[in-house]
Amino acid sequence: MERRARFSKILLLVFFSLLSLLVLLPFYAIALASFKPGKELIRYGLNLKLDFSVMSLDNYAFLFSGNNDYFTWFFNSMFLTILQVVLTLIISATVAYGFAAYEFKGKTFLFICVLLIMMVPFEILLLPLYRLIFNLGMMNTYSAIILPGIANASTIFFFRQYLLGVPKEMIAAGRVDGASEYGIYLRLILPVMKPAFAAMGILNAMGSWNNLLWPFMVLSNPSKFTLPIGLKTLLTPYGNNYDLLVVGSFFSIIPIFILFVAFQKYFIDGMTAGAVKG
């Protein structure tokens, strides 16, 4: 029995090791491509061939030379991602707390509306949302990117499910001790939600960082372009800058990678807890 359990562990280890290698192969391919000239990418595409004869640091030297707008796009994306994630987490957590902790008229109907919004693809909302932003005079502003998504239905649903697992006695004890409703939320509930904040923070950051379609529709000023839009402008009918495109795409992975590594423990705890609460 013990030998069978040990054999099963070895098989699982081998399986997940191979699965990890498959997941890492695309990152390895783009990392290699970032050291090769753009003409090599056009000629052979992304590949796993390690050819030192064509590899150099020229692409990285060009990236950090200041002769391009890459870091303007990078810091625009960084600013938007941080602001959008912070606002989304605060507002979504507050809405979710209302659904989880209070009883009020229309609660079930409003929560059904949240569920329905989760089922609607963003592409269906694209045209009416664009017309709304245009009529409000918010075109070519960061507000047009941030405001439509700060009350995120998926994030509200996740937080609500997480908060359903928080003992109601904690809230009752806070009221007995004379804490205000805001005090209970800020001092008792928010600290308990750290794993949920980490999980949703990473997922929302990934969505905001990689968002192309909506910012591309509402932004027209090149100085306000985000990183996905900026990288897209490198591919035109009149010429393609693959040298900057590949190294810039690889470099853009680093912030999300650092974010995940830094909050990995909280992310796993939050996703696991959110999956079983409620």
Backbone torsions as a table, in degrees:
resi	resn	phi	psi	omega
1	MET	NA	-41.3	179.5
2	GLU	-67.6	-38.2	178.2
3	ARG	-65.3	-38.9	179.4
4	ARG	-65.0	-41.1	178.7
5	ALA	-64.8	-40.1	178.7
6	ARG	-66.0	-40.3	178.4
7	PHE	-63.9	-39.3	178.3
8	SER	-64.0	-40.3	178.1
9	LYS	-63.6	-39.4	179.2
10	ILE	-65.3	-42.9	178.3
11	LEU	-61.8	-43.1	178.5
12	LEU	-63.4	-40.4	178.8
13	LEU	-62.7	-44.2	178.8
14	VAL	-64.4	-44.0	-178.3
15	PHE	-61.3	-49.1	-177.5
16	PHE	-71.8	-27.4	174.9
17	SER	-66.2	-44.4	177.2
18	LEU	-65.3	-39.2	178.4
19	LEU	-63.7	-40.0	177.7
20	SER	-63.3	-40.2	178.2
21	LEU	-62.9	-41.3	178.6
22	LEU	-63.3	-39.3	179.3
23	VAL	-67.7	-36.1	-176.1
24	LEU	-81.7	-15.8	-177.5
25	LEU	-57.6	-44.9	178.0
26	PRO	-61.1	-37.2	177.8
27	PHE	-66.5	-38.8	177.1
28	TYR	-63.3	-42.0	-178.9
29	ALA	-64.1	-44.1	-178.7
30	ILE	-73.7	-29.2	175.3
31	ALA	-65.0	-42.7	176.8
32	LEU	-64.2	-43.0	-178.5
33	ALA	-62.4	-29.1	-178.7
34	SER	-68.0	-16.7	178.3
35	PHE	-98.6	1.4	-177.8
36	LYS	-110.7	152.0	177.2
37	PRO	-66.0	156.1	-176.8
38	GLY	-59.9	-31.6	-178.8
39	LYS	-64.6	-28.2	176.8
40	GLU	-68.1	-37.0	177.6
41	LEU	-67.2	-40.3	178.6
42	ILE	-65.3	-39.1	-175.6
43	ARG	-75.8	-45.2	-172.1
44	TYR	-115.9	-11.2	-176.3
45	GLY	72.1	-174.3	176.0
46	LEU	-69.7	129.1	179.5
47	ASN	-146.9	172.5	-176.4
48	LEU	-102.2	13.1	-176.7
49	LYS	-76.8	125.5	179.7
50	LEU	-95.2	96.7	-176.0
51	ASP	-117.7	100.0	-176.3
52	PHE	-69.9	-16.4	-178.2
53	SER	-69.7	-23.2	-179.5
54	VAL	-112.6	-3.8	-177.3
55	MET	-87.4	139.9	179.4
56	SER	-158.8	178.0	177.8
57	LEU	-99.3	14.9	-176.5
58	ASP	-61.1	-40.3	179.9
59	ASN	-63.0	-41.1	178.6
60	TYR	-69.0	-36.9	176.6
61	ALA	-62.8	-40.0	177.8
62	PHE	-68.7	-37.3	179.6
63	LEU	-60.6	-43.1	-176.0
64	PHE	-95.7	8.0	-176.8
65	SER	-75.9	-22.6	-176.7
66	GLY	87.2	4.1	179.9
67	ASN	-91.9	22.0	178.5
68	ASN	-148.6	172.7	-177.1
69	ASP	-98.2	15.9	-172.2
70	TYR	-58.2	-48.7	-174.8
71	PHE	-75.1	-18.6	169.1
72	THR	-65.6	-47.4	176.7
73	TRP	-62.7	-41.0	-177.2
74	PHE	-61.1	-48.8	-178.0
75	PHE	-72.8	-29.6	172.2
76	ASN	-61.6	-45.8	178.2
77	SER	-64.5	-40.0	179.6
78	MET	-62.6	-46.2	179.8
79	PHE	-62.0	-48.2	-178.8
80	LEU	-64.1	-40.8	-178.6
81	THR	-64.3	-47.7	-179.1
82	ILE	-62.2	-47.8	-178.4
83	LEU	-64.1	-43.9	-177.8
84	GLN	-67.4	-40.6	-179.9
85	VAL	-66.1	-44.8	-179.2
86	VAL	-61.8	-47.9	-179.9
87	LEU	-65.2	-41.0	-179.8
88	THR	-63.3	-44.4	-179.5
89	LEU	-65.3	-43.0	-178.4
90	ILE	-64.8	-50.8	-175.9
91	ILE	-69.7	-43.9	-178.1
92	SER	-66.0	-39.4	178.8
93	ALA	-65.7	-38.4	179.6
94	THR	-66.2	-43.5	177.6
95	VAL	-63.3	-44.2	-179.4
96	ALA	-63.4	-37.5	177.9
97	TYR	-63.4	-38.1	176.4
98	GLY	-62.2	-42.1	178.9
99	PHE	-67.5	-36.6	-173.6
100	ALA	-83.8	-32.6	-169.3
101	ALA	-104.3	-17.8	-173.1
102	TYR	-122.0	155.5	172.3
103	GLU	-112.6	125.2	-179.0
104	PHE	-150.4	160.6	-177.6
105	LYS	-65.7	132.0	179.4
106	GLY	85.0	6.7	-177.4
107	LYS	-60.5	-47.9	-178.8
108	THR	-62.9	-42.9	179.4
109	PHE	-61.9	-44.3	-178.9
110	LEU	-65.7	-37.6	179.0
111	PHE	-69.8	-34.8	174.4
112	ILE	-62.2	-37.5	176.7
113	CYS	-61.2	-40.0	177.1
114	VAL	-61.4	-44.0	179.4
115	LEU	-64.4	-39.2	179.4
116	LEU	-65.6	-39.1	178.6
117	ILE	-62.6	-36.1	177.9
118	MET	-63.0	-27.7	-176.6
119	MET	-85.1	-13.8	-175.8
120	VAL	-89.6	121.3	176.5
121	PRO	-62.5	144.5	-177.7
122	PHE	-62.0	-30.1	-179.0
123	GLU	-60.3	-30.0	178.5
124	ILE	-70.4	-33.5	-178.8
125	LEU	-85.5	-6.7	-171.5
126	LEU	-59.9	-51.1	-176.8
127	LEU	-66.4	-51.4	178.5
128	PRO	-63.0	-34.0	178.1
129	LEU	-67.8	-39.1	177.8
130	TYR	-63.6	-43.2	178.9
131	ARG	-64.1	-39.3	178.3
132	LEU	-62.7	-47.1	179.8
133	ILE	-63.4	-38.9	179.1
134	PHE	-65.3	-44.6	-179.4
135	ASN	-66.6	-29.2	177.9
136	LEU	-81.4	-4.6	180.0
137	GLY	70.6	31.6	-176.5
138	MET	-106.4	11.2	179.2
139	MET	-63.4	146.5	178.5
140	ASN	62.5	33.6	175.8
141	THR	-129.7	154.8	177.5
142	TYR	-69.8	-24.3	177.6
143	SER	-61.1	-34.0	179.9
144	ALA	-65.6	-26.1	178.9
145	ILE	-85.5	-40.3	-171.6
146	ILE	-78.6	-48.7	-169.3
147	LEU	-60.9	-41.9	-176.6
148	PRO	-63.7	-17.7	-174.1
149	GLY	-116.6	5.8	-173.2
150	ILE	-75.7	-22.6	171.6
151	ALA	-103.1	77.8	-172.6
152	ASN	-79.5	123.2	-174.9
153	ALA	-62.9	-42.3	-179.7
154	SER	-64.9	-39.8	179.4
155	THR	-68.0	-40.6	176.4
156	ILE	-60.3	-45.2	-179.8
157	PHE	-61.4	-44.9	-179.3
158	PHE	-63.3	-47.0	179.8
159	PHE	-62.2	-40.4	-179.7
160	ARG	-62.6	-44.7	178.2
161	GLN	-63.0	-38.7	178.9
162	TYR	-65.5	-42.8	-176.5
163	LEU	-71.7	-22.2	176.6
164	LEU	-64.8	-21.2	178.1
165	GLY	-87.8	-6.1	177.0
166	VAL	-79.9	127.1	-177.5
167	PRO	-57.8	131.1	177.7
168	LYS	-64.7	-21.6	178.4
169	GLU	-61.7	-28.9	179.0
170	MET	-63.8	-42.9	178.8
171	ILE	-67.5	-42.9	180.0
172	ALA	-62.9	-39.5	178.8
173	ALA	-64.4	-38.2	177.5
174	GLY	-63.4	-39.3	179.0
175	ARG	-68.3	-38.4	178.3
176	VAL	-63.3	-36.7	179.7
177	ASP	-76.5	-1.4	175.9
178	GLY	90.8	10.7	178.9
179	ALA	-73.9	144.8	176.3
180	SER	-75.1	169.0	179.1
181	GLU	-62.8	-38.8	176.5
182	TYR	-67.0	-38.4	178.9
183	GLY	-64.6	-40.2	176.8
184	ILE	-61.3	-44.5	-178.6
185	TYR	-65.9	-45.7	-175.0
186	LEU	-75.2	-39.6	-172.2
187	ARG	-95.8	-26.9	-176.6
188	LEU	-107.4	-43.6	-172.8
189	ILE	-82.3	-49.5	-176.3
190	LEU	-57.8	-41.8	177.3
191	PRO	-61.5	-32.3	178.9
192	VAL	-70.6	-23.5	-174.2
193	MET	-89.2	9.2	-177.6
194	LYS	-54.2	-46.8	178.2
195	PRO	-61.6	-39.1	179.2
196	ALA	-66.5	-40.4	177.2
197	PHE	-61.7	-41.8	180.0
198	ALA	-63.5	-45.8	-179.2
199	ALA	-62.7	-50.6	-179.4
200	MET	-71.1	-29.5	177.2
201	GLY	-63.0	-44.3	179.8
202	ILE	-66.4	-45.4	-178.5
203	LEU	-65.1	-43.0	178.2
204	ASN	-68.5	-35.6	177.6
205	ALA	-64.4	-41.4	177.3
206	MET	-62.2	-43.5	179.6
207	GLY	-63.8	-43.8	-179.4
208	SER	-69.2	-41.9	-177.8
209	TRP	-64.2	-36.9	-176.5
210	ASN	-96.0	2.1	-176.0
211	ASN	-66.5	123.1	-178.7
212	LEU	-117.0	-48.9	-168.5
213	LEU	-60.4	-54.6	-175.7
214	TRP	-67.8	-48.1	175.9
215	PRO	-59.4	-34.8	179.3
216	PHE	-64.4	-30.6	-178.7
217	MET	-79.9	-31.1	-172.1
218	VAL	-104.0	-12.8	-179.7
219	LEU	-104.9	134.4	177.4
220	SER	-127.7	-16.2	179.6
221	ASN	-83.2	118.0	-178.1
222	PRO	-57.0	-28.4	-179.7
223	SER	-71.0	-14.5	179.5
224	LYS	-104.4	0.9	-177.5
225	PHE	-59.9	142.2	173.1
226	THR	-87.1	173.9	-175.2
227	LEU	-61.9	-47.1	177.9
228	PRO	-58.8	-39.9	178.7
229	ILE	-66.8	-44.4	-179.4
230	GLY	-60.5	-43.6	178.8
231	LEU	-65.4	-34.1	177.9
232	LYS	-65.6	-34.3	-179.3
233	THR	-67.9	-14.2	178.6
234	LEU	-74.2	-14.8	177.8
235	LEU	-107.0	107.1	-178.2
236	THR	-132.6	162.5	176.6
237	PRO	-64.5	-15.9	-174.0
238	TYR	-101.8	-5.0	179.8
239	GLY	162.7	144.3	-177.3
240	ASN	-122.4	129.0	-179.9
241	ASN	-100.7	76.7	-178.3
242	TYR	-69.5	-27.3	179.4
243	ASP	-57.9	-49.8	179.6
244	LEU	-76.4	-33.4	-177.4
245	LEU	-61.5	-47.0	-175.4
246	VAL	-71.4	-49.6	-178.5
247	VAL	-67.0	-33.8	177.2
248	GLY	-68.2	-38.8	177.7
249	SER	-65.5	-41.0	179.0
250	PHE	-66.3	-41.9	-179.1
251	PHE	-66.6	-28.9	-178.8
252	SER	-71.1	-16.0	178.9
253	ILE	-74.3	-27.1	-170.1
254	ILE	-59.4	-47.1	-178.6
255	PRO	-58.6	-43.4	179.9
256	ILE	-67.6	-37.4	178.0
257	PHE	-62.6	-44.8	179.0
258	ILE	-63.8	-41.6	179.8
259	LEU	-61.0	-43.5	-178.9
260	PHE	-67.6	-43.2	-180.0
261	VAL	-63.0	-40.5	-177.5
262	ALA	-66.7	-34.7	-175.4
263	PHE	-116.2	24.0	-176.0
264	GLN	-59.4	-45.2	-177.9
265	LYS	-61.6	-48.4	179.2
266	TYR	-64.4	-36.6	-179.3
267	PHE	-61.4	-47.9	-179.5
268	ILE	-65.1	-44.3	178.6
269	ASP	-60.5	-44.2	-177.5
270	GLY	-66.3	-43.3	-179.5
271	MET	-67.5	-38.6	179.9
272	THR	-67.2	-45.7	179.7
273	ALA	-65.0	-42.4	-179.9
274	GLY	-65.0	-22.8	-178.7
275	ALA	-79.7	-21.4	-175.0
276	VAL	-113.5	-9.4	179.6
277	LYS	-73.1	156.1	172.2
278	GLY	93.3	NA	NA
